[in-house]
């Protein structure tokens, strides 16, 4: 992560400056001004919304996959338990 930040140091500095300005407005209780600044910052980059949606979609797929893997794991445990029980019951 550090390497990425260092490679993009100018963008990181600009983002930091904007965060400080936004934080100052929030600290001063200027919530509407802070939200307006945020909306203005998003306007030049409408593709960010597409990227945000793509990231959300990917996170949803990952969550679904994790859930599916958890269910598969539970089912495998159940099958193993049932098979083990049946096999043990047939032992003399």
Beta strands, then each sheet from edge to edge (+ up, - down):
end
